[in-house]
Amino acid sequence: QDAIDRKEKRSETFKTAVYGLETDTPALKTEELGRRAPQWVRDNLVTMCMRCKEPFNAITRRRHHCRACGYVVCARCSDYKAELQYDGNRPNRVCQECYIFLTGHTVLEDREGKHKGILEKGAAEVSSRSLLCSSLQLLDKNGKGGTRGWFVIPQDDPLVLYIYAAPQDVRAHTSIPLLGYQVRDMPQSESRHLFQLVQSRQVFTFVADTEELKQRWMRAMERSAAGITHPEEEEEDA
Protein backbone atom coordinates (compact mmCIF):
# COMPACT_ATOMS: atom_id res chain seq x y z
CA GLN A 1 0.00 0.00 0.00
CA ASP A 2 2.89 2.34 0.77
CA ALA A 3 4.35 1.66 -2.67
CA ILE A 4 0.97 2.36 -4.29
CA ASP A 5 0.60 5.64 -2.41
CA ARG A 6 4.07 6.77 -3.41
CA LYS A 7 3.46 5.78 -7.04
CA GLU A 8 0.24 7.82 -7.19
CA LYS A 9 1.93 10.82 -5.59
CA ARG A 10 4.83 10.67 -8.02
CA SER A 11 2.51 10.28 -11.00
CA GLU A 12 0.87 13.58 -10.16
CA THR A 13 4.18 15.39 -9.76
CA PHE A 14 5.51 13.81 -12.95
CA LYS A 15 2.50 15.08 -14.90
CA THR A 16 3.20 18.56 -13.61
CA ALA A 17 6.87 18.31 -14.52
CA VAL A 18 6.09 17.17 -18.08
CA TYR A 19 3.77 20.10 -18.79
CA GLY A 20 5.64 22.60 -16.63
CA LEU A 21 7.25 24.41 -19.55
CA GLU A 22 3.95 24.90 -21.37
CA THR A 23 1.81 25.85 -18.38
CA ASP A 24 4.44 27.98 -16.59
CA THR A 25 4.00 25.94 -13.40
CA PRO A 26 5.71 27.97 -10.68
CA ALA A 27 8.77 26.44 -9.06
CA LEU A 28 8.86 25.96 -5.32
CA LYS A 29 9.74 29.27 -3.67
CA THR A 30 12.85 29.35 -1.51
CA GLU A 31 10.89 30.09 1.64
CA GLU A 32 8.73 27.00 0.97
CA LEU A 33 11.68 24.57 0.88
CA GLY A 34 11.08 21.82 3.40
CA ARG A 35 7.61 23.13 4.23
CA ARG A 36 5.86 21.87 1.11
CA ALA A 37 6.47 18.77 -0.99
CA PRO A 38 8.19 19.73 -4.27
CA GLN A 39 7.13 18.82 -7.79
CA TRP A 40 9.70 16.31 -8.93
CA VAL A 41 11.45 16.90 -12.25
CA ARG A 42 10.90 13.81 -14.34
CA ASP A 43 13.95 11.58 -14.84
CA ASN A 44 13.72 11.47 -18.63
CA LEU A 45 13.71 15.28 -18.88
CA VAL A 46 17.38 15.52 -17.86
CA THR A 47 20.58 13.82 -18.96
CA MET A 48 22.89 15.45 -16.41
CA CYS A 49 22.89 16.40 -12.74
CA MET A 50 20.95 19.64 -12.31
CA ARG A 51 23.51 20.86 -9.76
CA CYS A 52 27.03 19.85 -10.88
CA LYS A 53 26.10 19.30 -14.57
CA GLU A 54 27.91 15.95 -14.78
CA PRO A 55 26.19 13.55 -17.23
CA PHE A 56 24.31 10.57 -15.84
CA ASN A 57 25.08 6.97 -16.70
CA ALA A 58 23.65 3.69 -15.54
CA ILE A 59 26.66 2.59 -13.51
CA THR A 60 28.64 5.36 -11.88
CA ARG A 61 26.21 8.28 -11.76
CA ARG A 62 22.65 7.35 -10.88
CA ARG A 63 19.72 9.74 -10.67
CA HIS A 64 18.29 10.86 -7.34
CA HIS A 65 15.66 13.41 -6.41
CA CYS A 66 16.20 16.13 -3.85
CA ARG A 67 13.23 15.85 -1.48
CA ALA A 68 13.31 19.61 -0.85
CA CYS A 69 13.46 21.19 -4.35
CA GLY A 70 12.60 18.19 -6.58
CA TYR A 71 15.70 18.50 -8.78
CA VAL A 72 17.27 15.42 -10.36
CA VAL A 73 20.80 15.17 -8.97
CA CYS A 74 23.66 12.70 -8.81
CA ALA A 75 24.64 10.73 -5.69
CA ARG A 76 27.48 13.10 -4.85
CA CYS A 77 25.27 16.18 -4.98
CA SER A 78 22.50 14.51 -2.95
CA ASP A 79 24.68 13.00 -0.23
CA TYR A 80 23.08 15.16 2.46
CA LYS A 81 20.25 14.78 4.96
CA ALA A 82 17.95 17.49 6.26
CA GLU A 83 14.75 17.47 8.29
CA LEU A 84 11.72 18.40 6.19
CA GLN A 85 8.67 19.92 7.84
CA TYR A 86 6.20 18.48 5.31
CA ASP A 87 7.43 14.97 6.18
CA GLY A 88 7.07 15.27 9.93
CA ASN A 89 10.60 16.70 10.36
CA ARG A 90 12.14 13.38 9.38
CA PRO A 91 15.59 13.43 7.72
CA ASN A 92 15.40 13.18 3.92
CA ARG A 93 17.92 13.10 1.08
CA VAL A 94 18.51 16.63 -0.22
CA CYS A 95 20.94 18.37 -2.56
CA GLN A 96 23.85 20.46 -1.32
CA GLU A 97 22.16 23.82 -1.95
CA CYS A 98 19.00 22.84 -0.05
CA TYR A 99 21.09 21.34 2.76
CA ILE A 100 22.90 24.66 3.25
CA PHE A 101 19.64 26.60 3.18
CA LEU A 102 17.70 24.28 5.50
CA THR A 103 20.41 23.62 8.08
CA GLY A 104 22.56 26.73 7.91
CA HIS A 105 25.63 24.49 7.77
CA THR A 106 28.45 25.09 5.31
CA VAL A 107 30.22 22.46 3.24
CA LEU A 108 33.78 22.29 2.04
CA GLU A 109 32.88 22.19 -1.64
CA ASP A 110 31.25 25.39 -2.84
CA ARG A 111 30.46 25.90 -6.50
CA GLU A 112 28.95 29.35 -6.04
CA GLY A 113 30.61 32.21 -7.83
CA LYS A 114 31.92 30.20 -10.77
CA HIS A 115 31.54 32.00 -14.08
CA LYS A 116 29.00 30.31 -16.31
CA GLY A 117 30.26 29.22 -19.69
CA ILE A 118 28.39 29.96 -22.90
CA LEU A 119 26.63 26.57 -22.78
CA GLU A 120 25.81 26.68 -19.06
CA LYS A 121 22.30 28.04 -19.45
CA GLY A 122 19.52 25.93 -17.99
CA ALA A 123 17.10 24.65 -20.65
CA ALA A 124 13.97 25.34 -18.61
CA GLU A 125 15.08 28.86 -17.71
CA VAL A 126 16.08 29.72 -21.28
CA SER A 127 12.95 28.11 -22.75
CA SER A 128 10.67 30.19 -20.53
CA ARG A 129 11.89 33.35 -22.29
CA SER A 130 12.75 32.08 -25.75
CA LEU A 131 11.84 33.13 -29.27
CA LEU A 132 11.14 29.48 -30.02
CA CYS A 133 11.80 26.16 -28.32
CA SER A 134 10.73 22.60 -29.01
CA SER A 135 11.93 19.08 -29.58
CA LEU A 136 13.64 18.47 -32.94
CA GLN A 137 15.84 15.83 -34.50
CA LEU A 138 19.24 16.73 -35.93
CA LEU A 139 20.26 14.23 -38.61
CA ASP A 140 23.81 13.04 -39.09
CA LYS A 141 25.72 13.72 -42.29
CA ASN A 142 24.39 10.68 -44.17
CA GLY A 143 20.81 11.53 -43.21
CA LYS A 144 20.03 8.04 -41.94
CA GLY A 145 20.31 8.61 -38.21
CA GLY A 146 20.38 11.48 -35.83
CA THR A 147 20.01 12.88 -32.36
CA ARG A 148 16.75 14.03 -30.86
CA GLY A 149 17.04 16.92 -28.44
CA TRP A 150 15.58 20.14 -27.09
CA PHE A 151 16.33 23.17 -29.30
CA VAL A 152 16.09 26.77 -28.11
CA ILE A 153 16.64 30.26 -29.55
CA PRO A 154 16.80 32.50 -26.45
CA GLN A 155 15.40 36.03 -26.43
CA ASP A 156 18.59 37.37 -24.85
CA ASP A 157 20.82 35.57 -27.38
CA PRO A 158 18.65 35.44 -30.53
CA LEU A 159 21.43 34.78 -33.01
CA VAL A 160 22.37 31.41 -31.52
CA LEU A 161 20.62 28.03 -31.50
CA TYR A 162 21.21 26.07 -28.29
CA ILE A 163 20.84 22.29 -28.32
CA TYR A 164 20.05 20.36 -25.14
CA ALA A 165 19.77 16.62 -24.77
CA ALA A 166 16.60 17.06 -22.65
CA PRO A 167 14.24 19.98 -21.82
CA GLN A 168 15.27 20.24 -18.15
CA ASP A 169 19.04 19.96 -18.58
CA VAL A 170 21.09 22.66 -16.90
CA ARG A 171 23.72 22.78 -19.64
CA ALA A 172 23.51 22.74 -23.44
CA HIS A 173 25.76 20.22 -25.14
CA THR A 174 26.35 22.40 -28.20
CA SER A 175 25.29 25.60 -29.95
CA ILE A 176 25.09 26.85 -33.55
CA PRO A 177 25.64 30.55 -34.40
CA LEU A 178 22.83 31.26 -36.89
CA LEU A 179 24.05 34.55 -38.40
CA GLY A 180 24.81 34.19 -42.10
CA TYR A 181 23.17 30.79 -42.60
CA GLN A 182 20.59 30.12 -45.28
CA VAL A 183 17.42 28.24 -44.34
CA ARG A 184 16.44 25.70 -46.97
CA ASP A 185 13.07 23.94 -47.21
CA MET A 186 13.11 20.27 -48.15
CA PRO A 187 10.34 18.09 -49.58
CA GLN A 188 8.55 15.81 -47.17
CA SER A 189 10.27 12.45 -46.97
CA GLU A 190 8.58 9.40 -45.45
CA SER A 191 6.22 11.65 -43.46
CA ARG A 192 9.24 13.53 -42.08
CA HIS A 193 9.19 17.33 -42.08
CA LEU A 194 12.72 18.30 -43.11
CA PHE A 195 14.59 21.59 -43.40
CA GLN A 196 18.24 22.64 -43.45
CA LEU A 197 20.68 25.29 -42.32
CA VAL A 198 23.33 25.84 -44.99
CA GLN A 199 26.51 27.93 -45.02
CA SER A 200 29.33 27.15 -47.44
CA ARG A 201 30.01 23.41 -46.93
CA GLN A 202 28.38 23.31 -43.51
CA VAL A 203 24.92 21.72 -43.60
CA PHE A 204 22.59 20.89 -40.69
CA THR A 205 19.45 18.87 -41.43
CA PHE A 206 16.54 19.00 -38.98
CA VAL A 207 13.34 16.99 -38.63
CA ALA A 208 10.26 18.58 -37.04
CA ASP A 209 7.28 16.65 -35.70
CA THR A 210 4.74 18.60 -37.77
CA GLU A 211 4.70 20.82 -40.85
CA GLU A 212 3.44 23.75 -38.75
CA LEU A 213 6.36 23.39 -36.32
CA LYS A 214 8.79 23.15 -39.23
CA GLN A 215 7.50 26.43 -40.70
CA ARG A 216 7.80 28.17 -37.32
CA TRP A 217 11.42 27.06 -36.97
CA MET A 218 12.27 28.12 -40.51
CA ARG A 219 10.86 31.61 -39.91
CA ALA A 220 12.67 31.95 -36.57
CA MET A 221 15.99 30.78 -38.04
CA GLU A 222 15.63 33.06 -41.07
CA ARG A 223 15.20 36.07 -38.75
CA SER A 224 18.25 35.09 -36.70
CA ALA A 225 20.33 34.37 -39.79
CA ALA A 226 19.50 37.86 -41.10
CA GLY A 227 20.51 39.44 -37.79
CA ILE A 228 16.97 40.44 -36.82
CA THR A 229 16.91 40.46 -33.02
CA HIS A 230 13.60 42.25 -32.32
CA PRO A 231 10.11 41.81 -33.82
CA GLU A 232 9.90 45.53 -34.66
CA GLU A 233 13.00 45.20 -36.87
CA GLU A 234 11.24 42.52 -38.87
CA GLU A 235 8.19 44.79 -39.30
CA GLU A 236 10.37 47.67 -40.56
CA ASP A 237 12.11 45.38 -43.06
CA ALA A 238 8.75 44.13 -44.27
C-alpha positions as CSV (number, residue, x, y, z in Angstrom):
1,Q,0.0,0.0,0.0
2,D,2.9,2.3,0.8
3,A,4.4,1.7,-2.7
4,I,1.0,2.4,-4.3
5,D,0.6,5.6,-2.4
6,R,4.1,6.8,-3.4
7,K,3.5,5.8,-7.0
8,E,0.2,7.8,-7.2
9,K,1.9,10.8,-5.6
10,R,4.8,10.7,-8.0
11,S,2.5,10.3,-11.0
12,E,0.9,13.6,-10.2
13,T,4.2,15.4,-9.8
14,F,5.5,13.8,-12.9
15,K,2.5,15.1,-14.9
16,T,3.2,18.6,-13.6
17,A,6.9,18.3,-14.5
18,V,6.1,17.2,-18.1
19,Y,3.8,20.1,-18.8
20,G,5.6,22.6,-16.6
21,L,7.2,24.4,-19.6
22,E,4.0,24.9,-21.4
23,T,1.8,25.8,-18.4
24,D,4.4,28.0,-16.6
25,T,4.0,25.9,-13.4
26,P,5.7,28.0,-10.7
27,A,8.8,26.4,-9.1
28,L,8.9,26.0,-5.3
29,K,9.7,29.3,-3.7
30,T,12.9,29.4,-1.5
31,E,10.9,30.1,1.6
32,E,8.7,27.0,1.0
33,L,11.7,24.6,0.9
34,G,11.1,21.8,3.4
35,R,7.6,23.1,4.2
36,R,5.9,21.9,1.1
37,A,6.5,18.8,-1.0
38,P,8.2,19.7,-4.3
39,Q,7.1,18.8,-7.8
40,W,9.7,16.3,-8.9
41,V,11.4,16.9,-12.2
42,R,10.9,13.8,-14.3
43,D,14.0,11.6,-14.8
44,N,13.7,11.5,-18.6
45,L,13.7,15.3,-18.9
46,V,17.4,15.5,-17.9
47,T,20.6,13.8,-19.0
48,M,22.9,15.4,-16.4
49,C,22.9,16.4,-12.7
50,M,21.0,19.6,-12.3
51,R,23.5,20.9,-9.8
52,C,27.0,19.8,-10.9
53,K,26.1,19.3,-14.6
54,E,27.9,16.0,-14.8
55,P,26.2,13.5,-17.2
56,F,24.3,10.6,-15.8
57,N,25.1,7.0,-16.7
58,A,23.7,3.7,-15.5
59,I,26.7,2.6,-13.5
60,T,28.6,5.4,-11.9
61,R,26.2,8.3,-11.8
62,R,22.7,7.4,-10.9
63,R,19.7,9.7,-10.7
64,H,18.3,10.9,-7.3
65,H,15.7,13.4,-6.4
66,C,16.2,16.1,-3.9
67,R,13.2,15.9,-1.5
68,A,13.3,19.6,-0.9
69,C,13.5,21.2,-4.3
70,G,12.6,18.2,-6.6
71,Y,15.7,18.5,-8.8
72,V,17.3,15.4,-10.4
73,V,20.8,15.2,-9.0
74,C,23.7,12.7,-8.8
75,A,24.6,10.7,-5.7
76,R,27.5,13.1,-4.9
77,C,25.3,16.2,-5.0
78,S,22.5,14.5,-2.9
79,D,24.7,13.0,-0.2
80,Y,23.1,15.2,2.5
81,K,20.2,14.8,5.0
82,A,17.9,17.5,6.3
83,E,14.7,17.5,8.3
84,L,11.7,18.4,6.2
85,Q,8.7,19.9,7.8
86,Y,6.2,18.5,5.3
87,D,7.4,15.0,6.2
88,G,7.1,15.3,9.9
89,N,10.6,16.7,10.4
90,R,12.1,13.4,9.4
91,P,15.6,13.4,7.7
92,N,15.4,13.2,3.9
93,R,17.9,13.1,1.1
94,V,18.5,16.6,-0.2
95,C,20.9,18.4,-2.6
96,Q,23.9,20.5,-1.3
97,E,22.2,23.8,-1.9
98,C,19.0,22.8,-0.1
99,Y,21.1,21.3,2.8
100,I,22.9,24.7,3.3
101,F,19.6,26.6,3.2
102,L,17.7,24.3,5.5
103,T,20.4,23.6,8.1
104,G,22.6,26.7,7.9
105,H,25.6,24.5,7.8
106,T,28.4,25.1,5.3
107,V,30.2,22.5,3.2
108,L,33.8,22.3,2.0
109,E,32.9,22.2,-1.6
110,D,31.3,25.4,-2.8
111,R,30.5,25.9,-6.5
112,E,28.9,29.3,-6.0
113,G,30.6,32.2,-7.8
114,K,31.9,30.2,-10.8
115,H,31.5,32.0,-14.1
116,K,29.0,30.3,-16.3
117,G,30.3,29.2,-19.7
118,I,28.4,30.0,-22.9
119,L,26.6,26.6,-22.8
120,E,25.8,26.7,-19.1
121,K,22.3,28.0,-19.5
122,G,19.5,25.9,-18.0
123,A,17.1,24.7,-20.6
124,A,14.0,25.3,-18.6
125,E,15.1,28.9,-17.7
126,V,16.1,29.7,-21.3
127,S,12.9,28.1,-22.8
128,S,10.7,30.2,-20.5
129,R,11.9,33.4,-22.3
130,S,12.8,32.1,-25.7
131,L,11.8,33.1,-29.3
132,L,11.1,29.5,-30.0
133,C,11.8,26.2,-28.3
134,S,10.7,22.6,-29.0
135,S,11.9,19.1,-29.6
136,L,13.6,18.5,-32.9
137,Q,15.8,15.8,-34.5
138,L,19.2,16.7,-35.9
139,L,20.3,14.2,-38.6
140,D,23.8,13.0,-39.1
141,K,25.7,13.7,-42.3
142,N,24.4,10.7,-44.2
143,G,20.8,11.5,-43.2
144,K,20.0,8.0,-41.9
145,G,20.3,8.6,-38.2
146,G,20.4,11.5,-35.8
147,T,20.0,12.9,-32.4
148,R,16.7,14.0,-30.9
149,G,17.0,16.9,-28.4
150,W,15.6,20.1,-27.1
151,F,16.3,23.2,-29.3
152,V,16.1,26.8,-28.1
153,I,16.6,30.3,-29.6
154,P,16.8,32.5,-26.4
155,Q,15.4,36.0,-26.4
156,D,18.6,37.4,-24.9
157,D,20.8,35.6,-27.4
158,P,18.7,35.4,-30.5
159,L,21.4,34.8,-33.0
160,V,22.4,31.4,-31.5
161,L,20.6,28.0,-31.5
162,Y,21.2,26.1,-28.3
163,I,20.8,22.3,-28.3
164,Y,20.0,20.4,-25.1
165,A,19.8,16.6,-24.8
166,A,16.6,17.1,-22.7
167,P,14.2,20.0,-21.8
168,Q,15.3,20.2,-18.2
169,D,19.0,20.0,-18.6
170,V,21.1,22.7,-16.9
171,R,23.7,22.8,-19.6
172,A,23.5,22.7,-23.4
173,H,25.8,20.2,-25.1
174,T,26.3,22.4,-28.2
175,S,25.3,25.6,-30.0
176,I,25.1,26.8,-33.5
177,P,25.6,30.6,-34.4
178,L,22.8,31.3,-36.9
179,L,24.1,34.5,-38.4
180,G,24.8,34.2,-42.1
181,Y,23.2,30.8,-42.6
182,Q,20.6,30.1,-45.3
183,V,17.4,28.2,-44.3
184,R,16.4,25.7,-47.0
185,D,13.1,23.9,-47.2
186,M,13.1,20.3,-48.2
187,P,10.3,18.1,-49.6
188,Q,8.5,15.8,-47.2
189,S,10.3,12.4,-47.0
190,E,8.6,9.4,-45.4
191,S,6.2,11.7,-43.5
192,R,9.2,13.5,-42.1
193,H,9.2,17.3,-42.1
194,L,12.7,18.3,-43.1
195,F,14.6,21.6,-43.4
196,Q,18.2,22.6,-43.4
197,L,20.7,25.3,-42.3
198,V,23.3,25.8,-45.0
199,Q,26.5,27.9,-45.0
200,S,29.3,27.2,-47.4
201,R,30.0,23.4,-46.9
202,Q,28.4,23.3,-43.5
203,V,24.9,21.7,-43.6
204,F,22.6,20.9,-40.7
205,T,19.4,18.9,-41.4
206,F,16.5,19.0,-39.0
207,V,13.3,17.0,-38.6
208,A,10.3,18.6,-37.0
209,D,7.3,16.6,-35.7
210,T,4.7,18.6,-37.8
211,E,4.7,20.8,-40.8
212,E,3.4,23.7,-38.7
213,L,6.4,23.4,-36.3
214,K,8.8,23.2,-39.2
215,Q,7.5,26.4,-40.7
216,R,7.8,28.2,-37.3
217,W,11.4,27.1,-37.0
218,M,12.3,28.1,-40.5
219,R,10.9,31.6,-39.9
220,A,12.7,32.0,-36.6
221,M,16.0,30.8,-38.0
222,E,15.6,33.1,-41.1
223,R,15.2,36.1,-38.8
224,S,18.2,35.1,-36.7
225,A,20.3,34.4,-39.8
226,A,19.5,37.9,-41.1
227,G,20.5,39.4,-37.8
228,I,17.0,40.4,-36.8
229,T,16.9,40.5,-33.0
230,H,13.6,42.2,-32.3
231,P,10.1,41.8,-33.8
232,E,9.9,45.5,-34.7
233,E,13.0,45.2,-36.9
234,E,11.2,42.5,-38.9
235,E,8.2,44.8,-39.3
236,E,10.4,47.7,-40.6
237,D,12.1,45.4,-43.1
238,A,8.8,44.1,-44.3
